[in-house]
């Protein structure tokens, strides 16, 4: 009888741990989707800044600062090298204060 109580307790703990693992896995999967969406938004914003200013090859100061911050965040999130070439162009442009 005592063994049944111990077995039931162990099964209860294992069920709880299993549920926590499944919940954690789902959360991590959702976080990955969110991170991919954020990278997409950063890439889109950087490309928009690039295309808007490429003829003049000039940025306002806040645009230049934002572009650098977006690039750093994009790369920190594992963004690919596609944007590196754009970044190299933009950082050579004049900055208006």
Secondary structure, 3 states (H helix, E strand, C coil): CHHHHHHHHHHHHHHHHHHHHHHHHHHHHHHHHHHHHHHHHHHHHHHHHHHHHCCCCEEEHHHHHHHHHHHHHHHHCCCCCHHHHHHHHHCCCEEEC
